[in-house]
Structures are given as structure tokens and as C-alpha cells.
Amino acid sequence: MQAKKRYLLLFSAGACLVLLFCFGGIQVPLSRRGPSRRDDRSLAGYHPGARCDDLNEHISPRQKRDTLSGLYTGKRCRMESCFDFSLCERNGFKVYVYPQQKGEKLSDSYQNILSSIEGSRFYTPDPGQACLFVLSLDTLDRDQLSPQYVHNLKAKIQSLPLWNGGKNHIIFNLYSGTWPDYTEDLGFDIGLAMLAKASISTENFRPNFDVSIPLFSKDHPRTGGERGYLKHNTIPPYRKYMLVFKGKRYLTGIGSDTRNALYHVHNSEDVVLLTTCKHGKDWQKHKDTRCDRDNTEYDKYDYREMLYNSTFCLVPRGRRLGSFRFLEALQAACVPVMLSNGWELPFSEIIDWNTAAVIGDERLLLQIPSTVRSIHQDKILSLRQQTQFLWEAYFNSVEKIVLTTLEIIQDRVLLHTSRSNLMWNCLPGGLFTLPQYSTHLRDFPFYYAKLGIKPHPKFTAIIHVVTPLVSQSQPVMKLLVAVAKSQYCAQVMVLWNCDKPLPAKQRWPATSVPVIVIEGESKVISSRFLPYDTIPTDAVLSLDEDTVLSTTEVDFAFTVWQSFPDRIVGYPARSHFWDSNKERWGYTSKWTNDYSMVLTGAAIYHRYYHYLYTTYLPASLKTMVDQMSNCEDILMNFLVSSVSKLPPIKVTQKKQYKETMMGQSSRASRWADPDHFAQRQTCMNKFASWFGTMPLVHSQMRLDPVLFKDQVSILRKKYRDIERL
């Protein structure tokens, strides 16, 4: 009986506790752990101080589902499950941009993205040929407090006839969420579309489907972009400061914890980590006891001076996972120290960030200074060099960010021709290493040293002919014989761009190597740079019909090229300059101590540049060159220098060599024509405009076979013909 009473008492007490709990009489303390990215605070209607039961009371299950739909619909999407590959099989990888809708405004940044796509070789104006679709609705800024925020985006997208649930679409986004939590919700259902997003978390990133892009400012250049700053203070690798940061300290809302703790490792000497409370309209309402001291210290230092004089730059999370500090550090050759747990780093699918950055842990902030101090100076120099490569290859313009995004997706679509990790992470980078040309490293001029191999030991000569063949004593005949005698010549191609019919085979001189005569495509000047299948060698010796070269000079130029296979090596040099009076680029043929171009009338380069010239350059530039029948040599120099970031190589010629055109050549009158020279001035500026910068690099290096005034007998010298006066 006593036992029954005890059980009844316990049961009654338990029932009372349950009733008290249900009606709020007892409150269970919440975990001290900070809110996760998926907690209820990301729901619409949240405000500081609101309780969970308040949210449940005001938000229906349907509202919750609609709010989270932008994040979770298509969460499991991968290329094989949410992408229609059949659209790419008919016309290759082509991208369609929706026409801009009437009344819809675009931010400058989004307009730059669309312009970059429309100016690329991927673009098609025909949606029937497209493999990938890009919205003309601005999706970059999905912060509801931003003036760039586009309202009713969900309805506008759903009304698009080609939307198809988002399949084969890509959505670009820089900012998502709003105060105080800044979640990754875009505010609309992206469906089956891919997301090219800044500040994306590894939790929400869909591998092999989404693309993580960097956060860039509205002032980021559309094309071109500035070069990195490694050329200053390269050796020794240590700079004035070891580790720096200067930025906001968030007093309220997400992002405050990491930056709020930086003062613990700031020492005002070689570790300078500065934060300020001065941001927002009501910052003084939230200021703490450290604000005045932090603000004073913050104002003592110039950010640019710190950035360019520090070895490492801290890149902590801001309101969102990414920040502008990331690209700023890359450009300044300041090794980024990432302090943003859970951030899927930009282009992580292709870039090995361990070779260019230090990946830190926010929970181990106090260990960061000792960690960076322990890195050997050789490793530091390697890291800094890689920051410069990555900055210039993929990040220094909106165009490169967009093209890198598209190239990544193309590699997924055309998996059998995708680029290797080495191609993406070594010079010149994936944008200039086109897999449609080859997937083998040995077929490109950039990897011979890494592979420990040498180029093919022979060259193919291409002689560009524009005048009729009327005499066996014409310069082209002498040139053909001299080139064919070279020990390195595999064959000679005569490109017949003359209006007259092809001469009979017996008109050409007999040689020990094959002579192939082909008609130029449409008889335009760019046909000299087509990637002909009949070129079996790595090296191409490009020649004008009236060039005067001896066999010895040809041999020497080729041996020099074998040491510089990624550059143009040749004889006639030219230069560019900035005309400050006319505020434009100028072109000069004066013989001076420096040069920036070697003309393709007598030059050797790798055959891959034929493929790049034909495939990479826009039709507008090639059409301009063909219509003028001029400037193709300048355009090739622009292309090669933009890829290699290096000047061409000039080799010497014999003393009596005169760089003048022969009297009987129809080309002679063009070189003497002032209009021809004026056209080349115009070309310089047109080309620089398209490249977005001036890629040509000046050089004062000239390679001679041996010194002219040495004591060795002329008969014992390998290239003795070059030294004859």
C-alpha cells in the first residue's frame, strides 16, 4: 500500500511538471553555442528579442517552406542529375543571355558580367543553339536593404518561357541575406539552376554544380585589369609588417566574434590588426569601452601602405563569409591568411589554394602569428609568386572571373577534354590553355621545362605570298632555297594569297625538303595564322615573301627559339609608346635600344599560337585586320605577350642586312605609304581597347651568336656568316 502511494505521488508530481512546462512556468536554458546558418533566425519576421514560440505563432509552415525554398530546392543537384547535356551535343558549349526586359535596370557590375559573356567566344544570340542560359534580371544583390535589390524576382523568373525549372541556367550572386543574419537565402527559388555565388558556404555549396566566385567591388574593371605588385620588394620576401588587417568591427549582428577578438594578437609592431567601430548610422549606441581606443589606433595607419608593405594579410569574415580583402591581398602579393571557417574559396574546384594562401581556423586565432612566423622565406616567396599568377590569370577583371566560371562549367560538360590541375595552376593558366586544341601538356609551349622535355627539333616554314610568280630570280625563290637548306627545316609551306592562279609545281625550285603550296582561305591576311593540319612541327617559321635571310640566320633563330618556346623569336623589331599629347598608343619603326614587338615577317613561334589567334581572338579584330590587309603581325604580338606576360626575343642579323622591301614587290608601296603607317597606329589602340590593357612588354635584350670582336678565328665560329661585314 505504501508503495502504491509513493508511485501515485511521483506520478502526480511528474504531471504537474509537464503542465508547468507546457504553459511556460519553467524555461529550459538554451545552448550557448551560436546560431547555425540554418537556425530559425534566418526566417522572415525575426527581430532581436523575439522568442522561438513567437516565431512559431506568426509564421505558418507554408511561409517557412517558401522562405527556405531559395536555399533547399535542388540541394542535391549535380551535373549528372540537374543538367541536360544533350543541349551541348549539337553546337558545343554556347551561352545565351536573355534580352533585357523593358523597365528593368541593371547594376554596373551585372552589366559588366553580361557584356563579358556577350563578348566571349561562348556567346550565341540564338537560344536554340545554347547549352547554358544567363538571366538578364539582376540577381547580384539580394540584400533587401540595398537599392539594387530587384523586387518580385520570383514571379519574373517563373514567367520566362525558357526557364524550365532553372535547368541549364546559371545565376550570378554577390550579396545574399540582410541584417542582422545575412543568410545565403536569395529570396527566390533557384530551382535546378547552378549558382555562381560569392561568400558561399561549404554547407550550401553543391560540388560539381555550383561555382564559388570572389566578392568584387563595383569599381572592378570589366576587362584588362591591373597587374600585381610583386615587381616591388620581391627580395627578400619579408616586408615591413608580418601580418596586417584594417577593417570594421561589427558591434551587433553576425560577423562580430572574429573581428572583435583581433585586438588580442595586435602588437602595434609587425602584427597590426586594426578595427573601427565607426560604421553605420547608430554605431555610438552600441559602442563599448574599447571603441575609442580602437578608433584612434585605426586612424594612425594608411591601409594601402600597410597592404603593400606586409608579408601576410589577414582575411577574416565580415558580415558574410567573403570580403573585399581577399582580392586586395592577392593583387598586392600579400599572402592571404584566410580566417573564415566554412567558406568555399573562389574557384576551389580548379585552384589549389594551399599554394597561394594560408588557411587558418577562427577558433585558433591566437596561434596565427606564430604560424605565419614559422613559414620559411622560400615558401613565402613561392606563395607570393602564386598570388600574382592567380590574380592576373583569373581575378583582375570581371571578364576573367566570368570566363573562368564558364570554362569550369565547360570542363564539366566536355569531361573528356577537361584541363588538368597543372594547366589551371601554372602559367599561363586555364583561360589560355584551350583543351579543344589538346589535352596533352607536351603539345603546349608552356610546360616543356616542367616535363623535362624539349620541343620538336624541326620547324615548318610558312612563306606568305601575295605577288604573282613571274621570275625565278624573285626574292621568294631565294628565300625558299635558303630556308629549305636549314638543317632544322622539316618542310616549307607556301601560302598563296595572290589573286592570280596557283603556279605549276615545276615553277618552284627543287629542294631536299617537301614544299607544299596551298591557297589562302578567302585570300585574307589572317589565313597565314590558321591552324593548318599540315603543320607537323611545334615551331613555325613565319616569313613574308620579300624577307632576306640566309640559312645561317634561320638556323640561329631556331636554336634561340628552342630556349624560349613560349615567345616570338625573330629579326625585324618594332616598339610602342604612349603619346601623352594625343593620349593614345603610338607605333614606331625607329631603330632604338629597346623594342616590344618582333614582326612575323621573319619570326619563329609555337604553332599553338595559330590556334589561339583563330579561336581565342574575336571575329571583329580579325575582320578589321583582313579588311585593311594590315596589322596581323601586331595582333599576333599582342596575343603572345598577353599569354606569356613577356617580351619577344630579337636575334641579330648580319651587318649588311637591310630591312627594306624589294622594289618589285607589291608590298613595297604599302610600307612606304603613310596611310599604311597610320593604320598601324589605329590598330595599336583598337587592340589595346579589346585586351583592356597594353600587353606588350619592352625589352632591351638582343641575342647574338657570339661577340663580334673576339679573338676566335672567323672560320671556327658556328654562325660565321652573320658576322661578315
C-alpha positions in Angstrom: 0.0 0.0 0.0 2.8 2.4 0.9 4.4 1.6 -2.4 1.3 2.5 -4.3 1.1 5.8 -2.5 4.7 6.6 -3.4 4.0 5.8 -7.1 0.9 8.0 -7.1 2.8 10.9 -5.6 5.6 10.6 -8.1 3.1 10.4 -11.0 1.2 13.5 -9.7 4.4 15.5 -9.4 5.5 14.5 -12.9 2.2 15.5 -14.3 2.4 18.9 -12.6 5.9 19.5 -14.0 4.7 18.7 -17.5 1.8 21.1 -17.2 4.0 23.8 -15.8 6.5 23.3 -18.7 3.7 23.4 -21.4 2.3 26.6 -20.0 5.6 28.4 -19.7 6.1 28.1 -15.9 9.5 26.6 -16.4 12.1 27.7 -19.0 14.8 25.4 -20.3 18.1 27.3 -20.8 19.3 27.4 -24.5 22.7 26.2 -25.6 25.5 28.7 -25.5 26.5 27.7 -29.0 26.0 30.5 -31.5 23.2 30.1 -34.1 23.9 27.9 -37.0 23.3 29.0 -40.6 20.1 27.1 -40.7 18.5 28.1 -37.5 15.2 29.9 -37.3 16.7 33.3 -37.1 17.0 33.2 -40.9 13.3 33.1 -41.1 11.4 36.2 -42.3 9.9 38.2 -39.4 12.7 37.6 -37.0 13.6 40.6 -34.8 16.1 41.0 -31.9 14.5 39.7 -28.7 11.9 37.5 -30.4 11.3 34.1 -28.8 11.1 30.8 -30.7 7.4 30.4 -29.7 6.7 33.9 -31.1 8.1 32.8 -34.5 6.0 29.7 -34.5 3.0 31.7 -33.7 3.4 34.2 -36.6 4.9 32.0 -39.4 2.9 29.3 -41.0 4.5 26.1 -42.2 3.9 27.2 -45.8 5.7 30.5 -45.1 8.6 28.7 -43.7 8.8 26.4 -46.7 8.6 29.4 -49.1 11.3 31.3 -47.2 13.7 28.4 -47.3 13.0 27.4 -50.8 15.8 29.5 -52.3 18.3 27.5 -50.3 17.0 24.0 -50.3 15.2 23.2 -53.6 17.7 21.4 -55.8 20.0 20.9 -52.8 21.1 17.6 -54.1 21.7 18.8 -57.7 24.8 17.7 -59.6 25.7 18.0 -63.2 24.5 14.4 -63.9 21.1 14.9 -62.3 20.1 18.5 -63.0 21.9 19.4 -66.2 20.7 18.5 -69.8 23.9 17.5 -71.6 22.0 17.0 -74.9 21.8 20.7 -75.4 25.6 20.9 -75.6 25.9 18.0 -78.1 24.6 19.8 -81.1 26.5 23.1 -81.1 29.1 22.7 -78.4 29.3 24.8 -75.3 27.4 28.0 -76.2 25.9 30.6 -73.7 22.7 32.6 -74.3 21.9 35.8 -72.5 18.2 36.8 -72.2 17.3 40.1 -73.8 16.9 42.9 -71.3 13.3 43.4 -70.3 11.8 46.8 -70.7 11.9 48.8 -67.5 14.4 46.5 -65.7 17.5 48.3 -64.5 20.9 46.6 -64.3 23.7 47.4 -61.9 27.0 48.3 -63.5 28.5 45.1 -62.1 25.9 42.9 -63.6 26.0 44.8 -66.9 29.8 44.0 -66.9 29.1 40.3 -66.4 26.6 40.2 -69.3 28.9 42.2 -71.6 31.8 39.8 -70.8 29.7 36.9 -71.8 28.4 38.6 -75.0 31.9 39.4 -76.0 33.3 35.9 -75.4 33.6 33.1 -77.9 30.9 31.2 -75.9 28.1 33.6 -76.7 25.3 32.8 -79.1 22.3 35.1 -79.8 20.2 32.0 -80.7 18.7 30.3 -77.7 18.2 27.2 -79.9 21.9 26.8 -80.0 22.6 27.4 -76.4 23.9 25.0 -73.8 23.8 27.4 -70.9 21.4 30.3 -70.1 22.0 33.6 -68.2 19.2 35.8 -66.9 19.0 39.5 -67.8 17.4 40.1 -64.4 19.9 41.5 -61.9 20.5 38.8 -59.3 23.8 40.1 -57.9 22.5 41.9 -54.8 19.8 40.1 -52.9 20.0 42.2 -49.7 16.5 43.6 -49.2 18.0 46.8 -47.8 20.1 47.5 -50.9 18.9 50.0 -53.6 20.0 47.4 -56.2 17.5 44.8 -54.9 15.1 43.6 -57.5 11.6 43.0 -56.2 9.2 40.3 -57.4 12.1 38.4 -58.9 10.5 35.0 -58.2 7.5 35.8 -60.4 9.6 37.5 -63.1 11.8 34.4 -63.4 8.9 31.9 -63.4 7.3 33.8 -66.3 10.4 33.2 -68.6 9.5 30.7 -71.3 12.9 29.1 -71.3 13.3 28.9 -67.5 12.3 25.2 -67.4 12.7 25.0 -63.6 16.1 26.5 -63.9 17.7 23.6 -65.8 20.9 24.7 -67.7 20.7 28.1 -66.2 23.4 29.9 -64.1 22.6 32.6 -61.6 25.3 35.1 -60.5 25.2 36.5 -57.0 27.5 38.6 -54.8 25.3 39.5 -51.8 22.6 37.5 -50.1 20.5 37.9 -47.0 20.1 41.0 -44.9 20.6 42.4 -41.4 21.2 41.0 -38.9 21.9 37.5 -40.0 22.9 37.8 -43.7 22.0 34.2 -44.6 22.6 32.7 -48.0 18.9 32.8 -49.0 18.4 34.6 -52.3 14.8 35.3 -51.7 13.6 33.2 -54.6 13.7 29.6 -55.7 16.6 28.9 -58.0 15.2 25.5 -58.9 17.7 23.4 -60.8 19.9 26.3 -61.8 23.6 26.5 -61.0 24.8 29.2 -58.7 27.9 31.3 -59.2 28.0 32.9 -55.8 30.3 34.9 -53.6 30.6 34.1 -49.9 29.1 30.6 -50.4 29.5 28.2 -47.5 30.7 24.6 -47.9 27.4 23.6 -46.2 25.3 25.0 -49.1 27.9 24.6 -51.9 26.9 21.8 -54.3 30.2 20.3 -55.6 30.5 19.8 -59.3 27.5 22.0 -59.8 27.8 25.5 -58.2 30.8 27.8 -58.7 32.3 29.9 -55.9 33.3 33.3 -57.2 35.1 36.1 -55.4 33.4 39.1 -54.0 34.4 42.1 -56.2 33.6 45.8 -55.9 31.6 47.9 -58.3 34.9 49.5 -59.4 36.4 46.2 -60.5 37.5 46.7 -64.2 35.4 44.9 -66.8 38.4 44.0 -68.9 42.2 44.1 -68.7 42.8 44.8 -65.0 45.9 45.9 -63.3 48.9 43.7 -62.9 50.1 42.5 -59.5 52.7 44.3 -57.4 55.3 41.6 -56.9 57.8 43.5 -59.0 58.3 45.7 -56.0 60.2 44.4 -52.9 60.5 40.9 -54.2 63.8 40.0 -52.5 64.0 39.5 -49.6 60.4 38.1 -49.2 59.9 39.7 -45.8 58.3 43.1 -45.7 57.9 45.8 -43.1 55.0 44.1 -41.4 54.5 40.4 -40.9 50.6 40.4 -40.6 48.1 43.2 -41.1 44.4 43.9 -41.3 42.3 47.0 -41.3 38.5 47.0 -41.3 35.2 47.3 -39.5 34.5 45.7 -36.1 30.8 44.7 -36.1 29.2 45.5 -32.7 25.9 43.8 -33.5 24.7 41.1 -35.7 26.6 38.3 -37.4 30.3 38.5 -38.1 31.2 40.3 -34.8 33.0 37.5 -33.0 36.1 37.0 -35.2 36.9 40.7 -35.8 36.1 41.5 -32.2 38.9 39.3 -31.0 41.7 40.6 -33.3 43.0 43.0 -30.6 44.3 40.0 -28.7 47.1 39.5 -31.3 47.7 43.1 -32.4 51.1 44.3 -31.1 51.5 47.7 -33.0 54.8 46.5 -34.4 54.9 43.7 -37.0 51.4 42.4 -36.3 49.0 45.3 -37.0 45.3 44.3 -36.8 43.1 47.4 -36.7 39.3 47.6 -36.4 37.0 50.6 -36.1 33.5 50.9 -34.7 32.7 53.9 -36.9 30.3 52.4 -39.4 26.5 52.5 -39.6 24.3 55.5 -38.6 23.9 54.5 -34.9 27.3 52.9 -34.1 27.6 55.1 -31.0 24.5 53.5 -29.5 26.4 50.2 -29.4 29.9 51.3 -28.7 31.9 49.5 -26.0 34.8 50.5 -23.8 37.3 49.6 -26.5 35.8 51.7 -29.4 37.5 55.0 -28.7 41.0 53.4 -28.3 40.4 51.2 -31.4 39.3 54.1 -33.5 42.3 56.2 -32.5 44.7 53.4 -33.4 42.8 52.7 -36.6 43.3 56.3 -37.9 47.1 56.1 -37.4 47.7 53.8 -40.3 47.2 54.1 -44.0 45.6 51.0 -45.4 47.4 51.0 -48.8 50.8 51.5 -47.2 50.1 48.5 -44.9 48.8 46.4 -47.7 51.8 46.8 -50.0 54.3 46.5 -47.1 53.1 43.4 -45.4 54.1 39.7 -45.9 50.7 38.3 -44.8 47.3 39.9 -44.9 44.5 38.6 -42.6 41.2 37.9 -44.5 38.6 37.4 -41.7 34.9 37.0 -42.4 32.8 40.1 -42.5 29.0 40.1 -42.3 29.3 37.4 -44.9 32.0 34.7 -45.3 33.9 36.6 -48.1 35.3 40.1 -48.1 37.0 42.6 -50.5 40.2 42.0 -48.5 40.7 38.7 -50.4 41.3 40.2 -53.9 43.1 43.2 -52.4 45.6 40.9 -50.8 46.1 38.8 -54.0 46.9 41.9 -56.1 49.3 43.3 -53.5 51.3 40.0 -53.3 50.4 39.9 -49.6 49.8 36.2 -48.8 46.1 35.9 -47.7 45.6 34.3 -44.3 42.0 33.0 -44.5 40.1 33.3 -41.3 36.5 32.4 -42.3 35.6 28.9 -41.3 33.2 27.2 -43.7 33.9 29.5 -46.7 34.1 27.6 -50.1 37.1 29.5 -51.5 36.7 31.1 -55.0 37.1 28.6 -57.9 38.0 25.9 -55.4 37.2 23.3 -58.0 40.3 24.2 -60.0 42.6 26.3 -57.8 44.9 24.7 -55.2 44.8 27.5 -52.6 47.4 25.8 -50.4 50.0 27.1 -52.9 48.9 30.8 -52.6 47.3 31.2 -49.2 47.4 30.2 -45.5 44.1 28.6 -44.4 43.6 29.5 -40.8 41.0 28.5 -38.2 38.9 31.1 -36.4 38.9 29.0 -33.3 42.7 29.2 -33.2 43.2 32.9 -33.7 45.9 33.3 -31.1 48.1 30.8 -33.0 48.0 32.7 -36.3 51.1 35.0 -35.6 53.3 32.1 -34.6 52.1 30.0 -37.6 53.0 32.7 -40.2 56.3 33.4 -38.5 57.3 29.7 -38.8 56.9 29.7 -42.6 60.3 29.6 -44.4 61.2 32.5 -46.6 61.5 30.3 -49.7 57.9 29.2 -49.1 56.8 32.8 -48.6 58.3 33.8 -52.0 56.6 30.9 -53.6 53.2 31.8 -52.1 53.6 35.4 -53.2 54.5 34.4 -56.7 51.4 32.3 -56.9 49.2 35.1 -55.7 50.4 37.1 -58.6 49.7 34.4 -61.1 46.2 33.7 -59.8 45.4 37.4 -59.6 46.3 38.1 -63.2 45.0 34.8 -64.6 41.6 34.7 -63.0 40.7 37.7 -60.8 41.9 41.1 -62.0 38.8 41.8 -64.2 35.2 40.9 -64.2 35.8 39.4 -67.6 38.3 36.9 -66.3 36.1 36.0 -63.3 33.2 35.3 -65.7 35.3 33.4 -68.3 36.8 31.3 -65.6 33.3 30.4 -64.4 32.2 29.4 -67.9 35.4 27.5 -68.6 34.9 25.5 -65.4 31.4 24.5 -66.5 32.6 23.7 -70.0 35.2 21.3 -68.5 32.4 19.5 -66.7 30.3 19.3 -69.8 33.2 18.2 -72.1 34.8 16.0 -69.5 36.9 14.1 -72.0 38.7 17.3 -72.9 38.9 18.9 -69.5 42.0 20.7 -68.3 44.4 19.1 -65.8 45.2 20.6 -62.4 48.6 21.7 -63.7 47.0 23.7 -66.5 44.8 25.6 -64.1 47.6 26.2 -61.5 50.6 27.1 -63.7 51.3 29.8 -66.2 49.6 30.9 -68.3 46.5 29.3 -66.7 43.4 27.6 -67.9 42.0 30.6 -69.9 44.9 30.4 -72.3 45.2 26.6 -72.4 42.3 25.5 -74.5 41.5 21.8 -74.2 40.0 21.7 -77.7 43.5 22.0 -79.1 44.9 19.2 -76.9 44.7 17.6 -73.5 48.4 16.7 -73.5 50.8 19.1 -71.8 53.6 18.4 -74.3 51.5 20.0 -77.0 51.7 23.4 -75.4 54.7 25.7 -75.4 54.4 26.4 -71.6 55.3 23.1 -70.0 58.5 21.8 -71.6 60.6 22.7 -68.7 58.2 21.2 -66.1 58.0 18.0 -68.1 61.8 17.9 -68.7 61.4 17.7 -72.5 62.3 19.8 -75.5 60.3 21.0 -78.5 60.3 19.0 -81.7 63.8 19.6 -83.2 62.4 20.8 -86.6 60.4 23.7 -87.8 57.8 24.3 -90.6 58.4 27.4 -92.7 55.3 29.3 -94.0 56.0 31.8 -96.7 53.2 34.3 -97.3 53.0 35.1 -101.0 50.8 38.0 -102.4 52.5 38.8 -105.7 52.5 36.7 -108.9 55.4 34.4 -109.7 57.0 35.9 -112.9 60.7 35.2 -112.5 63.0 32.6 -111.0 65.1 35.4 -109.6 62.3 36.8 -107.4 63.2 37.2 -103.6 60.7 34.5 -102.7 62.6 31.9 -104.7 65.9 32.8 -103.0 64.2 32.7 -99.6 62.6 29.3 -100.2 66.0 27.8 -101.2 67.8 29.4 -98.2 65.2 28.2 -95.7 65.0 24.7 -97.2 68.8 24.3 -96.7 68.4 24.7 -93.0 69.3 21.6 -91.0 66.2 22.1 -88.9 63.7 22.6 -91.7 61.1 19.8 -91.9 59.0 21.3 -94.7 58.1 24.6 -96.5 54.6 25.7 -96.9 53.9 28.4 -99.5 50.6 30.2 -98.6 49.3 31.5 -102.0 47.3 34.7 -101.1 47.8 36.1 -104.6 44.8 36.9 -106.9 46.5 35.0 -109.7 46.1 31.2 -110.1 48.5 28.8 -108.4 51.7 28.3 -110.4 52.6 24.9 -111.7 54.6 22.7 -109.4 57.6 22.8 -111.7 57.9 26.5 -111.3 59.1 26.1 -107.7 62.8 25.2 -107.1 63.8 21.7 -106.2 64.7 21.2 -102.5 65.6 18.5 -100.2 62.5 19.0 -98.0 58.9 18.9 -99.1 57.4 22.1 -100.5 53.6 22.3 -100.1 51.7 25.1 -101.9 48.2 25.9 -100.6 45.7 28.6 -101.4 44.9 31.0 -98.5 41.3 30.8 -97.2 39.4 33.7 -98.8 42.8 35.2 -99.7 42.7 37.2 -96.4 45.8 38.1 -94.5 44.7 36.3 -91.3 44.8 33.0 -93.2 48.6 32.9 -92.6 47.7 32.2 -88.9 45.2 29.4 -89.5 46.0 26.1 -87.5 46.7 24.0 -90.6 46.8 20.3 -90.1 49.7 20.1 -92.5 52.0 21.7 -89.8 53.6 18.6 -88.1 56.2 20.5 -86.0 56.0 22.6 -82.8 57.8 25.5 -84.4 56.5 27.7 -87.2 58.9 30.0 -89.1 56.7 32.8 -90.4 58.1 34.6 -93.5 57.0 37.4 -95.8 57.8 36.7 -99.5 60.3 39.6 -99.6 62.3 38.8 -96.5 66.0 38.4 -96.9 67.5 35.8 -94.6 70.4 33.4 -95.0 70.4 29.7 -94.0 72.7 30.5 -91.1 70.4 33.2 -89.8 67.5 30.8 -89.9 69.4 28.1 -88.0 70.5 30.6 -85.3 66.9 31.9 -84.8 65.6 28.4 -84.4 68.2 27.4 -81.8 67.3 30.5 -79.8 63.6 29.7 -80.0 64.2 26.3 -78.6 65.2 28.0 -75.3 62.1 30.4 -75.4 59.3 28.2 -77.0 56.5 30.4 -75.5 57.7 33.6 -77.2 58.1 35.1 -80.6 61.8 35.0 -81.7 62.9 36.8 -84.8 64.6 39.6 -86.6 62.5 42.8 -87.5 61.7 44.6 -84.3 59.3 47.4 -83.6 58.2 49.3 -80.5 55.2 51.0 -78.9 55.0 54.1 -76.8 52.4 56.3 -75.1 51.8 59.6 -76.8 50.8 61.9 -74.0 49.8 64.7 -76.3 47.3 62.6 -78.2 46.6 60.4 -75.2 46.9 57.3 -77.3 49.3 54.5 -78.1 51.9 55.1 -80.8 53.8 52.7 -83.1 57.4 53.3 -84.2 59.8 51.5 -86.5 62.8 53.5 -85.4 65.9 51.5 -84.5 66.4 52.2 -80.8 67.8 50.3 -77.8 64.5 48.7 -76.9 61.6 47.0 -78.7 58.3 45.4 -77.8 57.4 43.5 -81.0 59.1 41.2 -83.4 57.2 41.2 -86.7 56.0 37.9 -88.1 57.6 38.6 -91.5 60.7 36.8 -90.1 59.9 35.2 -86.8 59.5 31.8 -85.1 56.8 30.9 -82.6 54.9 27.8 -81.4 52.1 26.6 -83.7 49.6 26.7 -80.7 49.5 30.5 -81.3 47.9 29.8 -84.7 45.1 28.0 -82.8 44.7 30.8 -80.2 44.7 33.5 -82.9 42.0 31.7 -84.8 39.9 30.6 -81.8 40.5 33.0 -78.9 40.5 36.3 -80.6 37.1 37.9 -81.5 36.0 38.0 -85.1 35.8 41.8 -85.0 39.6 42.2 -84.7 40.4 39.6 -87.3 37.8 41.2 -89.7 39.4 44.6 -89.2 42.9 43.2 -89.9 41.6 41.4 -93.1 39.8 44.5 -94.4 42.9 46.6 -94.0 45.3 43.8 -95.1 47.5 45.1 -92.3 48.3 44.7 -88.6 48.1 41.0 -88.4 51.7 40.9 -87.1 50.9 43.4 -84.4 47.8 41.5 -83.3 49.9 38.3 -83.0 52.4 40.1 -80.8 49.6 41.4 -78.6 48.2 37.9 -78.3 51.6 36.2 -77.4 52.6 38.9 -74.9 49.2 38.7 -73.2 49.6 35.0 -72.8 53.3 34.9 -71.8 53.4 38.3 -70.0 56.9 38.5 -71.5 58.5 40.4 -74.4 59.5 38.8 -77.7 63.2 37.9 -78.4 65.1 39.7 -81.0 68.1 38.0 -82.7 70.8 39.7 -84.6 71.3 39.6 -88.3 74.4 40.1 -90.5 75.7 43.6 -90.9 74.6 44.1 -94.5 71.0 43.1 -93.7 68.7 45.9 -94.8 65.1 45.8 -93.6 63.7 47.3 -96.7 61.3 45.7 -99.2 62.4 44.7 -102.6 61.4 47.0 -105.5 59.4 44.5 -107.5 57.2 43.6 -104.5 53.7 45.0 -104.4 54.1 45.2 -100.7 56.8 47.8 -101.1 54.4 50.6 -101.9 52.4 49.8 -98.8 55.4 50.1 -96.4 56.2 53.5 -97.9 52.6 54.6 -97.8 51.9 57.0 -94.8 48.3 55.7 -94.7 49.7 52.2 -94.0 51.6 53.5 -91.1 48.6 55.5 -89.8 46.6 52.3 -89.9 49.1 50.6 -87.7 48.7 53.4 -85.2 45.0 52.9 -85.2 45.4 49.1 -84.8 47.5 49.6 -81.7 44.7 51.4 -79.9 41.9 49.1 -81.2 43.8 46.1 -79.9 44.7 47.7 -76.6 41.0 48.6 -76.1 39.9 45.0 -76.7 42.5 43.5 -74.4 41.6 46.1 -71.8 45.3 46.9 -71.2 48.6 47.2 -73.1 50.0 43.6 -73.0 53.2 44.5 -74.9 56.4 44.5 -72.8 59.5 46.4 -73.7 62.9 44.7 -73.8 66.5 45.6 -74.5 67.8 42.1 -75.0 69.3 41.1 -78.3 70.8 37.6 -78.7 73.9 37.4 -80.9 75.6 34.1 -81.7 79.0 35.3 -80.4 80.6 38.6 -79.7 81.7 40.4 -82.9 85.1 41.4 -81.5 86.6 38.3 -80.1 89.9 36.5 -80.8 88.4 33.3 -82.3 89.1 32.7 -85.9 86.0 33.5 -88.1 86.4 30.1 -89.7 85.9 28.4 -86.3 82.7 30.1 -85.5 79.4 28.3 -85.8 77.5 31.2 -87.3 80.4 33.0 -89.1 78.2 34.2 -91.9 76.3 36.5 -89.6 79.5 38.3 -88.6 80.7 39.2 -92.0 80.8 42.9 -92.6 
